[in-house]
Amino acid sequence: MGGHAGIPAALAAIAVMTAPSAFAFDSTAQSSPVFLTVEEAADFSKQIEDSLAQNGARVAMVFRSGRDRDRLPDNVQYTHGAFWVYQDIAREDGSVMRGYAVYNLYHGDGEEMPRTTSYLLQDFPFDFTEASAVDDVAVIIPEPELQRRILNVMASPAYEELHIPDYSLISNASDPEFQNCNEFMLDVIAAAAWQTTDYTQIKANLAAHFEPTEIDVNFFERLFAPMADERLQTDDHRGAIETVTYSSLANFLREYSMLQATYILERDPSLRS
């Protein structure tokens, strides 16, 4: 018996060292270690806006990575996604301009709010690109009718009602217990597509029709992940670890003819705003 006493502690120590790289797709309002300068972030945000405008997008989903790709699972390329909405924006002087506003779900910073709790925040393209740790973003543009329906959901009480504050980096799309930024966007899309705000029905529909991304983790990483990072909640997973990613969202819209366009946009250093 005594010879086996140290095994759980050793496995836990291994998990603490390995789990952050395996599960590192967070959704935070705080900037990552500086990758883009202020000028580069401003130029890149303008490039993204121009691309969306050229595609006639009133609503799009844009995805960034706040971590280097070598710190992510092989089939996860982006750590945070948000709605970009073309709308009236009030300037500080009281005038109004047209442009893209960004609608996010962020988790707490661990000081003013626990990292296991999320909140909704509207900010702007610069805030989004400033936190990028790579030179590209992914874009999903829903087909026009779905864009219209998404806007209707966002303008209604349903938008906030679809928010689940209990946060997990790897939340299960078909389970209502936890939510992350990508699952929140999927829930909004589902409410718009099926024209229902019944959350139980939304989750049932997603369980039947949405194919999530499976995260490749071994048994011990899964068992001890919460010891490494409190955001790694796994209680909503009954089998494989499956969650919502850029690719699974794009595939879902494509499969059900709700997709106008999806593409990767690489930062062009030659463009100046």
C-alpha positions, 0 to 999 in steps of 0.5 A: 500500500505504501508503495502506491501512495505517491502515484496520485500526487505524481499524476496530479503534478504532471497534469498541472504541468501539461493541462494548460497547454492542452486546454489553453483556449481562454476568452479574456478581456485582458491583453496577451503578452504583447505580440502586436504593437498598438499601430499594428493592432489598429491596422489589423482591426481596420483590415478586418473591418474592410474585409467584412464590409467588402463582403456586405456583412451586417453580422459576422463572427470573428475568431482570434488566438490569444496564445501561440498555436504550439500551446493549443490542441492540434485541432484548435486554432483560435481561443476567442470568438465574438460577434462583429455587428455593423451599427451606429457608434457614438463618438466622444464628441456626441456625433455618430458614425457607422462601423463595427462593434464587437460583442463578447463573452469574457470570463472574469480576471480572478480579482474583481470577478472569478475566472469561473464566471463570465459576463457580456461586454461590447467593445471595439475591433481594436480591443479584439485584435490587440489581444491576438498572439498570431497574425491571422483571424478566422471569419464566419459570415452567416447567410443574410436571413440568419444575420437578420434573425441574429440581430433580432435576437441581439436586440431582444431580452433573449440575448442576455437570457441565453448567457450562462454565467458559469464558465468553462473553457471546454463547455459542452454545447449540448449541456446547459451547465457551463458556457464559453464564448463560442458556445454562447454564439452557437446558442444565439445562432440556434435561437435565431435559426430555430426561432425559439428562446426555449433553452431546453429545446435549443440544447436538445436541437444542438445535441441532435444536429451540431457536431462538436470538436473533440479535444484529444486529452488522456484520462489523467489530464481530464481527471486532474485538469481542474487542479491545474486551472479552475476554468477547466470544468468537465462535469458537463462531459459524459464521454469524450471532451467535446466543445465548440470551435471555429471549425465546428461552427463553420461546419454547422452553418455550412451543413444546414445552408446557413453560411454565406462565407468563411475564411482565414484573414492574414494580417497584411503588414503593408496596410496602414489605416 
